[in-house]
Amino acid sequence: MKLGTCYYPEHWPEAWWVDDARRMAETGLSQVRIGEFAWSRIEPEPGRFDWGWLDRAIDTLHAAGLEVILGTPTATPPKWLVDRMPDMVAIDAQGRPRGFGSRRHYCFSHAGYRAEAVRITRAVAERYGQHPAVVAWQTDNEYGCHDTVLSFSKAAAAGFRQWLAQRYGTVAALNAAWGNVFWSMDYGAFDEVDLPNLTVTEANPAHWLAFRRYSSDQVAAFNRAQVEVLREFSPGRDVVHNYMGFFTEFDHHAVAADLDVVGWDSYPLGFLDTFRFSEADKLAYARQGHPDIAAFHHDLYRGCTPGGRWSVLEQQPGPVNWARHNPAPLPGMVRLWTLEAMAHGAELVSYFRWRQFPQAQEQHHAGLLRPDNQPAPGLAEARQAADDIAALGPVGAPPKSVALVFAYDADWVTGIQPQGAGLSALWAAFDCYSALRELGLDIDIVPPGTALDGYALCVIPCLPIVPDALVDELKCFPGQIVIGPRTGSRTANFAIPEGLPPGALFPAKVARVESLRPGLEHGGAGWAIARWLEHLETAAEPELVADDGTVASWRHGNRRYLGAWPDRALALTLLGRAAADAGLATHRLPEGLRLRRAGSRLFALNYAAQVVDLPATVTGTALLGGPRLAPGGVTVLDEG
């Protein structure tokens, strides 16, 4: 695994560049990511390019032996372009334009802006596509960040109508598929279909789902247009994009189909503070991040490309600037996050950023260097990680053990019609993943239809729309299967299936569902049914039964169906039983300790704020660390 950093030579005096490159190499970094926000400096006026500074920057990095990941600068179109094409900006759900003055101020549906994005991509690729320093390209930056996937512009409305016509053929077919007889919502022509915002109350959920699919397709098409240019002018170089954390607004698998490597931007402390973790977890892991945040995304994005190639393109090295609270990482955590990525098969960890910038919006966002050019704490940990990586040498591939199935449209469905607060398919997947990690298991997160050969356990936390490919794959799967709530509960057009859920996946009918407010839990033996409950008509065997007789899960052959939300204790109980039946060895891990295997190597990572000891069941020859792990400590064992 290589280490790198994100660098913005346009931010700094040119006299600093040589020393920056030297210090990067001395730290053990070998790749530098540049250029993704530089459009106004590359093309300060329409058609007038200033290549000199970027030529010199790339040559300086190359002279120091550093490789370059060069970004297409389309996430920040310059002011002159917005002024020439004012309708290119995205429109929010309230009908307000997303104006110039920060970033991501464009609409994916706007044909004129897409042509401009292709034009600047071609100009940069023609200039640097054959440069020996450029080993990879990054398209744009963080597609959809700041709620910019869904645009309610005139361009989006026109494109959506064309998309609907292609998908449904006739407006009568659309009306039938969406159930528009309800509330007299029938359309007489595709041109009558507006976007689903600004309705008096909720819009038809089928309308919303179609618009989400259309909007996701626009992201994929926008990305593909750039990739085609990069393939033409810079053959043989990898093309990557940097996804984000807990972000499901577009189908990442569809975008990844055009990429060589999937990247993501890892900010464990910012994500902990921003997302729906408990206050207890936010305090216990305030300086470490929840133990499963980074790993969940490592495994999610590794599953996005057929070859499983992935990288961390931005790694938090210190406090960030964008969460509600922004503590500094516990000493050792930058190193731990780096080695954990290695354990999950990353090709690169790139620290964001080389030097903290003293101006504009991210003044408080730390880098490896302070604004005064002195080392920040993350620099020494990056150097230590580089030494550890060299000492460990290559690690093997992650083993096949547990396949966890996740689809982006699952989260769209549960977001459009949640039927209860916080009942998201994304978080059902995360909670199942976290429980499996607490059991010491290795997980791959895969899209529906992935071949399951070699896995012992398949977990489907929440998949409302079940594709036929998954049904067929599970028919011949000999391992254990756990099916979670709401799976099979909707057709592709957002209707309850004719035969009732969960369909072909389990011999049952979900006759009734209810979401439960706090205080209506059904307690079991160390677990409870809370938040969500499905009542099944089935001859399957009740397996987990609450004290009052309410059934949480049923079993039939090698399949289990969970009719309650997979909260921690319930998920641990059910998945622990399924893992035992699958022949998988589990561990009783101390709070905050996590394991990950790579080939014959076993990585143990301590996210706790206190010292922990490896359980006696975890054995092997120590290659790094030992049986006692300090807070932020890492031990690597050879199990071979």
matplotlib code that plots the C-alpha trace (Angstrom):
import matplotlib.pyplot as plt

x = [0.0, 1.2, 0.9, 0.1, -1.2, -3.5, -1.6, -2.6, 0.5, -1.7, -2.2, 1.5, 4.5, 6.3, 9.6, 8.1, 7.3, 10.7, 11.0, 7.4, 8.2, 11.4, 9.6, 6.8, 9.3, 11.1, 7.9, 7.4, 4.7, 4.9, 1.7, 0.3, -3.2, -3.6, -5.7, -9.3, -10.2, -7.9, -10.1, -9.9, -6.1, -5.9, -8.4, -8.6, -10.6, -12.7, -10.3, -7.1, -5.1, -2.3, -0.4, 2.9, 2.4, 0.8, 3.6, 6.2, 4.3, 4.0, 7.6, 8.7, 6.8, 8.1, 11.7, 11.3, 10.2, 6.6, 3.6, 0.7, -3.1, -4.4, -8.0, -10.4, -11.4, -15.2, -16.4, -15.6, -16.6, -15.2, -17.3, -16.9, -18.6, -21.5, -22.0, -22.1, -24.4, -26.5, -29.0, -26.2, -26.5, -28.4, -31.8, -32.7, -36.0, -37.5, -36.8, -33.7, -30.6, -27.3, -25.2, -21.5, -19.2, -18.2, -18.2, -20.4, -22.6, -23.7, -26.6, -25.8, -28.7, -27.4, -26.2, -24.3, -22.3, -21.6, -20.1, -18.0, -16.9, -15.8, -14.0, -11.9, -11.2, -10.0, -7.8, -6.1, -5.9, -4.3, -1.7, -0.8, -2.2, 1.3, 3.3, 5.4, 4.4, 0.7, -0.3, -4.0, -6.9, -9.6, -12.9, -14.4, -14.6, -17.1, -20.1, -23.2, -21.6, -23.7, -26.9, -26.3, -27.4, -31.1, -31.5, -35.0, -34.0, -35.7, -32.9, -33.6, -37.4, -36.8, -34.3, -36.6, -39.5, -37.3, -36.1, -39.6, -40.6, -37.7, -38.4, -42.2, -43.0, -46.5, -47.9, -50.7, -48.0, -46.5, -49.9, -50.5, -47.0, -47.2, -50.8, -51.8, -55.5, -54.9, -55.7, -56.5, -52.9, -53.2, -51.1, -52.2, -48.6, -45.1, -44.7, -47.2, -45.0, -43.3, -40.5, -41.8, -40.9, -43.2, -46.3, -48.8, -48.1, -45.9, -45.6, -46.2, -43.4, -43.1, -42.6, -39.8, -38.1, -38.1, -36.6, -33.9, -33.1, -33.0, -30.8, -28.4, -28.2, -27.2, -24.3, -23.1, -23.5, -21.6, -18.8, -18.7, -18.3, -15.1, -13.8, -14.2, -12.0, -9.4, -9.2, -8.6, -5.9, -4.3, -4.5, -3.0, -3.7, -6.2, -9.3, -10.7, -13.3, -13.6, -16.9, -18.0, -19.1, -22.7, -23.8, -26.4, -27.8, -26.6, -25.8, -22.1, -22.0, -23.2, -20.5, -17.9, -18.6, -16.6, -13.7, -10.6, -10.3, -12.9, -11.7, -13.4, -12.8, -12.3, -13.1, -14.0, -14.3, -16.4, -18.7, -19.1, -20.2, -22.4, -24.4, -26.8, -24.5, -25.6, -24.4, -22.6, -20.7, -19.9, -18.3, -16.5, -15.1, -14.8, -11.1, -11.0, -14.2, -16.7, -14.8, -16.8, -17.1, -13.9, -14.1, -17.7, -16.8, -13.6, -15.6, -18.5, -16.3, -14.1, -17.3, -18.0, -15.6, -15.3, -11.6, -12.1, -9.6, -10.0, -8.2, -8.6, -8.1, -8.6, -7.6, -8.3, -5.0, -6.2, -9.3, -11.7, -13.8, -17.3, -18.8, -20.6, -17.6, -14.1, -11.8, -8.2, -7.6, -6.2, -2.4, -1.9, -5.2, -3.9, -1.5, -4.3, -6.6, -3.8, -3.0, -6.7, -7.0, -4.1, -5.8, -8.9, -6.9, -6.4, -3.9, -3.4, -4.0, -3.8, -3.8, -5.9, -4.0, -0.3, -0.5, -3.4, -4.5, -4.9, -7.7, -11.2, -13.7, -11.4, -9.0, -9.6, -9.1, -5.8, -3.1, 0.2, 1.8, 0.5, 0.0, 3.4, 5.0, 5.9, 4.9, 1.4, 1.0, -0.3, 3.1, 5.0, 2.2, 2.2, 6.0, 5.5, 2.8, 5.2, 7.8, 5.2, 4.0, 7.6, 8.2, 5.1, 5.5, 2.7, -0.4, -2.8, -6.3, -9.2, -10.8, -14.3, -16.4, -19.5, -21.3, -23.5, -25.8, -26.5, -28.1, -28.5, -32.1, -32.8, -31.9, -33.9, -37.0, -36.7, -35.9, -38.9, -41.3, -39.7, -42.8, -40.8, -38.1, -34.5, -35.5, -33.0, -31.6, -28.2, -28.2, -29.7, -26.7, -24.3, -25.8, -25.6, -22.0, -21.1, -22.6, -20.6, -17.4, -18.1, -18.1, -14.6, -15.8, -14.6, -17.2, -17.5, -20.3, -21.6, -24.4, -27.4, -26.6, -22.9, -21.7, -21.6, -19.2, -16.9, -18.9, -20.3, -22.9, -25.0, -26.7, -29.4, -30.1, -32.9, -33.5, -37.0, -36.6, -35.1, -33.7, -34.2, -30.4, -30.3, -33.2, -31.4, -28.0, -29.5, -31.3, -28.0, -26.2, -25.3, -24.4, -26.5, -28.8, -30.2, -32.9, -33.8, -36.9, -38.6, -36.8, -38.9, -41.5, -41.7, -41.7, -39.4, -42.2, -42.7, -45.8, -46.5, -46.0, -49.2, -48.3, -47.1, -43.5, -40.9, -41.7, -39.4, -36.8, -38.7, -41.8, -44.0, -46.3, -45.8, -49.4, -48.9, -46.1, -45.8, -43.2, -42.8, -42.2, -39.9, -41.8, -43.5, -40.5, -41.0, -38.2, -36.4, -33.4, -30.9, -32.4, -35.6, -37.9, -37.8, -38.7, -40.0, -42.1, -43.5, -46.2, -45.8, -48.1, -45.7, -45.2, -41.5, -40.1, -40.1, -36.5, -36.2, -39.3, -39.9, -41.1, -44.6, -44.6, -43.9, -41.7, -38.6, -37.2, -38.2, -36.1, -36.6, -33.8, -30.7, -32.7, -33.6, -36.0, -35.8, -39.0, -37.6, -35.1, -31.5, -30.6, -27.3, -28.3, -30.8, -28.4, -25.6, -27.8, -29.2, -26.0, -24.0, -26.3, -26.1, -22.3, -22.1, -24.4, -22.2, -19.1, -17.5, -15.3, -16.4, -14.7, -15.8, -13.9, -13.3, -15.2, -13.5, -11.3, -11.7, -10.1, -9.4, -7.7, -5.6, -4.1, -2.4, -2.2, -4.5, -4.8, -6.1, -7.0, -7.9, -10.5, -11.0, -9.7, -8.1, -5.7, -7.2, -5.8, -6.3, -8.6, -7.0, -8.8, -6.8, -3.4, -0.5, 3.1, 3.4, 4.8, 3.8, 2.8, 1.8, -1.0, -1.7, -2.8, -2.6, -5.4, -5.0, -2.7, -2.3, -1.1, -0.5, -0.2, 0.8, -1.8, 0.0]
y = [0.0, 3.5, 6.6, 10.1, 13.5, 16.1, 19.1, 22.5, 24.2, 27.1, 27.9, 28.4, 30.4, 28.6, 28.9, 26.4, 23.7, 22.0, 21.8, 20.5, 17.7, 16.8, 16.6, 14.5, 11.9, 12.0, 11.3, 8.1, 9.5, 8.5, 9.9, 13.4, 14.3, 17.8, 20.0, 19.1, 22.7, 24.7, 25.6, 29.4, 29.2, 26.8, 28.9, 32.4, 33.6, 31.8, 30.0, 31.4, 28.8, 29.3, 26.1, 27.4, 27.1, 23.6, 22.4, 23.5, 22.0, 18.6, 18.7, 19.6, 16.6, 14.3, 15.4, 14.4, 10.9, 11.5, 10.2, 12.4, 11.8, 14.7, 15.9, 17.2, 20.6, 20.4, 20.5, 24.3, 26.0, 29.5, 32.7, 33.7, 30.4, 30.8, 34.3, 33.1, 30.2, 31.2, 28.4, 25.8, 26.0, 23.4, 24.3, 23.1, 21.4, 24.8, 26.2, 28.3, 28.5, 27.1, 30.1, 30.8, 31.4, 27.9, 24.7, 22.1, 24.8, 23.0, 20.8, 17.3, 17.5, 20.7, 19.8, 23.0, 22.5, 18.9, 20.0, 22.5, 19.8, 17.6, 20.6, 21.4, 17.7, 17.3, 20.4, 19.0, 15.5, 16.6, 18.6, 16.0, 12.7, 11.4, 13.1, 10.4, 11.7, 11.3, 7.8, 8.3, 10.7, 11.7, 12.8, 15.9, 15.7, 14.1, 13.8, 15.1, 16.7, 19.4, 17.9, 18.5, 15.2, 16.2, 19.3, 20.7, 22.8, 23.2, 21.1, 18.3, 18.5, 18.2, 15.4, 13.5, 13.6, 12.1, 9.5, 8.5, 8.2, 5.9, 3.8, 3.5, 4.0, 5.3, 7.6, 5.0, 2.5, 5.2, 5.9, 2.1, 1.5, 4.5, 3.9, 7.4, 6.5, 7.4, 11.1, 11.7, 11.9, 10.6, 12.3, 12.8, 13.2, 12.9, 16.7, 17.1, 15.3, 17.8, 17.1, 15.7, 18.8, 21.6, 19.4, 20.2, 17.0, 14.0, 13.2, 9.7, 7.5, 5.9, 9.4, 10.1, 6.8, 7.4, 10.9, 9.4, 6.8, 9.5, 11.8, 8.9, 8.1, 11.8, 11.4, 8.3, 9.9, 13.0, 10.9, 8.7, 11.7, 12.6, 9.0, 8.6, 11.7, 10.5, 7.0, 8.6, 11.0, 9.2, 5.5, 3.1, 5.4, 4.6, 6.6, 7.1, 9.1, 10.0, 8.9, 10.1, 8.6, 7.5, 9.0, 7.2, 9.9, 8.1, 4.5, 4.2, 0.8, 2.4, 5.2, 2.6, 0.6, 3.2, 3.5, 1.5, 2.3, 3.5, 6.0, 7.5, 10.3, 9.0, 11.4, 9.1, 11.9, 14.2, 11.3, 10.2, 13.7, 14.3, 11.1, 9.2, 7.6, 7.6, 10.3, 7.6, 6.4, 10.0, 10.6, 7.2, 7.4, 11.2, 11.1, 7.7, 7.5, 4.6, 1.3, 0.4, 3.7, 3.4, -0.4, -0.3, 2.1, 0.2, -2.9, -1.1, 0.6, -2.5, -4.1, -1.5, -2.6, -6.1, -6.1, -4.9, -2.0, 0.9, 3.6, 6.3, 9.5, 11.8, 10.6, 12.8, 13.6, 16.0, 18.1, 18.9, 22.1, 21.0, 18.9, 20.3, 19.4, 18.9, 17.2, 16.2, 12.5, 10.5, 9.9, 6.9, 7.1, 8.4, 5.5, 3.1, 4.4, 4.0, 0.4, -0.5, 0.5, -1.7, -4.6, -4.1, -4.1, -0.4, 0.5, 4.0, 6.2, 9.9, 12.4, 15.5, 17.7, 18.6, 22.0, 23.8, 26.8, 30.0, 31.5, 30.8, 28.2, 25.4, 27.4, 25.1, 21.9, 20.4, 19.1, 17.2, 20.7, 23.7, 27.0, 28.2, 25.2, 23.4, 19.7, 18.9, 15.8, 13.7, 14.0, 11.8, 9.2, 9.1, 8.6, 5.8, 4.2, 4.3, 2.4, -0.1, -0.8, -1.3, -3.7, -5.8, -6.1, -7.2, -8.6, -11.1, -10.7, -10.4, -13.8, -14.7, -15.3, -13.1, -11.4, -8.5, -7.4, -3.7, -1.7, 2.0, 1.9, 0.2, 3.4, 5.5, 3.4, 3.6, 7.3, 8.1, 6.0, 5.4, 4.5, 5.2, 7.6, 6.5, 3.3, 3.5, 0.6, 2.2, 2.1, -1.4, -2.5, -0.6, -2.1, -5.7, -5.0, -3.6, -6.7, -9.0, -7.0, -7.3, -11.1, -10.9, -11.8, -10.5, -9.0, -8.1, -5.7, -6.7, -5.6, -7.9, -10.6, -10.9, -14.5, -15.9, -18.8, -19.3, -17.4, -19.2, -16.6, -14.2, -11.3, -9.2, -6.4, -4.5, -4.9, -3.7, -4.4, -7.8, -8.4, -11.8, -12.3, -12.4, -14.8, -17.1, -16.8, -17.8, -20.8, -22.6, -21.0, -23.7, -21.4, -19.7, -16.8, -14.0, -11.8, -8.6, -6.5, -4.9, -7.2, -8.0, -5.5, -3.4, -3.9, -2.0, 0.6, 1.1, -1.1, -3.8, -7.1, -9.0, -12.0, -9.9, -9.7, -11.2, -13.1, -15.9, -15.4, -16.9, -19.1, -16.5, -13.5, -10.3, -9.6, -6.4, -4.0, -1.5, 1.0, 1.2, 4.3, 4.0, 2.2, -0.3, -2.7, -6.5, -7.8, -11.0, -12.9, -10.0, -8.4, -6.5, -5.9, -2.1, 0.5, -2.0, -5.2, -7.4, -10.0, -13.0, -15.8, -18.7, -22.4, -21.6, -22.2, -19.3, -18.9, -15.7, -15.2, -12.3, -12.9, -11.9, -14.4, -11.9, -13.4, -11.6, -14.1, -17.3, -20.1, -22.4, -24.6, -22.5, -19.3, -17.0, -14.0, -11.2, -9.3, -6.7, -3.9, -5.2, -3.2, -4.1, -6.8, -8.5, -8.4, -9.9, -12.7, -13.7, -13.2, -15.1, -18.1, -17.9, -17.6, -20.7, -22.7, -21.5, -22.9, -19.5, -19.0, -16.0, -14.1, -12.3, -9.1, -6.3, -3.1, -1.1, -4.0, -5.0, -7.7, -7.9, -10.7, -10.2, -13.4, -15.0, -11.7, -10.8, -7.1, -6.2, -2.5, -0.8, 1.9, 2.0, 4.9, 2.4, -0.5, -3.8, -7.3, -9.7, -12.6, -16.0, -17.2, -14.8, -16.4, -16.1, -14.9, -11.2, -9.2, -5.8, -4.9, -7.5, -9.0, -5.8, -2.8, 0.8, 3.2, 3.6, 0.6, -2.0, -5.5, -7.7, -11.4, -14.1, -16.9, -19.1]
z = [0.0, -0.9, 1.1, -0.3, 0.4, -1.1, -2.2, -3.6, -5.1, -6.2, -2.5, -1.7, -2.9, -5.7, -3.8, -1.3, -3.8, -4.0, -0.2, 0.0, -2.4, -0.6, 2.8, 1.3, 0.0, 3.4, 5.2, 3.1, 0.8, -2.9, -4.5, -4.6, -5.5, -7.1, -9.3, -8.5, -7.6, -9.9, -12.9, -12.3, -12.3, -15.3, -17.4, -15.9, -18.9, -21.4, -23.8, -22.3, -20.5, -18.0, -17.9, -16.7, -13.0, -13.2, -15.6, -13.0, -10.1, -11.7, -12.8, -9.3, -7.8, -10.5, -9.9, -6.2, -7.3, -6.5, -8.6, -9.4, -9.3, -11.3, -10.8, -13.4, -12.0, -12.7, -9.0, -9.0, -12.3, -12.4, -12.0, -15.6, -16.7, -14.2, -15.5, -19.1, -18.3, -15.2, -15.5, -15.1, -11.3, -9.3, -7.9, -4.4, -3.3, -2.4, -5.8, -4.8, -7.0, -5.5, -6.2, -6.8, -3.8, -2.6, -4.7, -6.4, -7.9, -11.0, -12.1, -13.4, -15.9, -17.6, -21.1, -21.5, -18.3, -19.1, -22.5, -20.6, -18.2, -21.1, -22.7, -19.7, -19.1, -22.7, -22.3, -19.1, -20.5, -23.8, -21.8, -19.2, -20.4, -21.3, -18.5, -16.8, -13.4, -13.9, -12.9, -12.3, -12.8, -10.4, -11.9, -10.3, -6.5, -4.1, -6.4, -4.7, -1.6, 0.0, -1.3, -5.0, -6.6, -6.7, -8.7, -9.4, -12.4, -15.8, -17.3, -14.7, -15.4, -19.2, -18.8, -16.4, -18.8, -21.6, -19.2, -18.2, -21.8, -22.5, -19.4, -19.6, -23.3, -22.8, -20.2, -19.6, -18.6, -16.2, -14.7, -14.1, -12.7, -10.3, -9.2, -10.3, -10.0, -6.3, -5.5, -9.2, -10.2, -13.7, -16.4, -20.1, -21.4, -20.3, -20.6, -17.8, -15.3, -13.0, -10.5, -7.1, -5.0, -3.8, -3.6, -0.9, 1.0, 0.1, -3.6, -4.9, -3.6, -7.1, -8.5, -6.0, -6.7, -10.4, -9.9, -7.7, -10.3, -13.0, -10.9, -10.1, -13.8, -14.5, -12.1, -13.8, -17.3, -16.2, -14.9, -17.9, -20.2, -18.5, -18.3, -22.0, -22.6, -20.1, -21.7, -25.1, -24.2, -21.2, -21.9, -19.3, -16.3, -13.6, -13.4, -9.9, -8.0, -4.3, -2.7, 0.7, 4.0, 4.8, 1.4, -0.7, -3.0, -6.2, -7.1, -6.4, -8.2, -11.4, -11.3, -10.4, -13.5, -15.5, -13.0, -12.4, -8.7, -6.2, -3.7, -0.6, 1.9, 5.4, 8.3, 11.2, 13.8, 11.7, 10.8, 14.4, 15.4, 12.4, 12.1, 14.2, 16.8, 20.4, 22.8, 24.7, 21.6, 20.6, 24.0, 24.3, 20.7, 20.4, 19.5, 17.8, 15.7, 16.1, 15.6, 12.5, 10.6, 8.5, 8.1, 6.9, 4.1, 3.2, 2.6, 0.9, -1.6, -2.1, -3.3, -5.9, -8.6, -10.0, -9.3, -5.7, -6.2, -3.8, -2.0, 0.7, -1.3, 1.8, 5.2, 8.2, 9.9, 12.6, 13.5, 10.7, 10.4, 9.4, 12.2, 15.2, 17.4, 16.0, 18.5, 17.7, 17.1, 20.0, 19.6, 17.4, 15.6, 12.3, 12.2, 13.2, 10.5, 7.9, 8.9, 9.1, 5.5, 4.6, 6.4, 4.2, 1.0, 0.1, -2.6, -1.3, 1.8, 1.0, 3.8, 3.5, 3.4, 3.2, 4.8, 6.6, 4.6, 6.6, 4.5, 3.2, 4.3, 5.7, 7.9, 10.9, 8.8, 9.9, 7.6, 8.0, 8.4, 10.2, 8.4, 9.6, 7.9, 11.1, 11.5, 12.8, 15.0, 12.0, 10.2, 12.6, 12.6, 8.8, 8.9, 11.5, 9.3, 6.3, 8.4, 9.6, 6.0, 4.9, 7.8, 7.2, 3.5, 1.2, 2.8, 1.3, 0.0, 2.5, 3.1, 2.0, 5.1, 5.3, 2.4, 3.4, 0.6, 0.2, -2.7, -2.9, -4.0, -0.7, 1.1, -1.4, -0.6, 3.1, 2.9, 0.7, 2.9, 6.2, 8.2, 11.3, 12.5, 11.7, 9.9, 7.0, 5.0, 5.2, 9.0, 9.1, 7.0, 9.3, 12.4, 11.0, 9.9, 13.3, 15.1, 12.8, 13.5, 17.3, 16.7, 15.2, 11.6, 8.2, 6.0, 2.3, 1.4, -2.0, -4.4, -5.1, -7.6, -6.7, -6.9, -3.4, -4.0, -1.1, 1.5, 4.6, 5.6, 3.6, 5.4, 3.7, 6.3, 4.4, 0.7, -0.2, -4.0, -4.5, -8.0, -9.7, -9.8, -6.0, -5.8, -8.3, -6.5, -3.1, -4.6, -4.9, -1.9, 0.6, 3.5, 6.1, 5.1, 7.3, 5.8, 7.5, 7.7, 4.7, 2.4, -0.6, 0.5, -2.7, -6.5, -8.8, -9.1, -5.3, -4.8, -2.3, -4.1, -5.1, -3.0, -0.1, 1.2, 1.4, -1.7, -3.0, -0.3, 2.6, 2.9, 4.7, 4.2, 6.1, 7.1, 9.1, 10.0, 12.8, 13.9, 17.7, 19.8, 22.8, 25.6, 23.3, 23.1, 23.4, 25.7, 25.1, 26.7, 26.6, 23.5, 22.6, 19.6, 19.2, 16.5, 13.9, 14.0, 11.3, 11.9, 9.7, 8.5, 8.1, 9.0, 9.6, 13.1, 15.5, 16.7, 18.8, 20.8, 23.3, 26.8, 25.8, 22.9, 20.1, 17.5, 16.4, 13.9, 12.2, 10.7, 7.7, 6.6, 6.1, 6.1, 8.9, 8.7, 11.1, 11.4, 13.8, 13.4, 13.8, 16.9, 18.5, 21.0, 18.7, 15.8, 17.9, 19.1, 15.7, 13.7, 16.4, 15.9, 12.2, 12.3, 14.5, 12.1, 9.2, 11.0, 11.5, 14.6, 16.6, 19.5, 22.6, 21.9, 24.5, 23.9, 21.1, 19.8, 16.2, 14.0, 10.3, 8.3, 5.2, 3.8, 6.8, 8.7, 11.5, 12.3, 15.8, 16.3, 19.6, 19.2, 23.0, 25.1, 27.5, 27.2, 26.1, 25.9, 23.0, 23.9, 24.4, 21.3, 19.1, 18.4, 16.1, 15.8, 16.5, 13.6, 15.0, 18.6, 21.2, 23.2, 25.1, 23.0, 24.1, 23.1, 19.3, 19.3, 16.5, 16.6, 13.6, 13.9, 11.4, 11.7, 9.1]

ax = plt.figure().add_subplot(projection="3d")
ax.plot(x, y, z, "-o")
ax.set_aspect("equal")
plt.show()
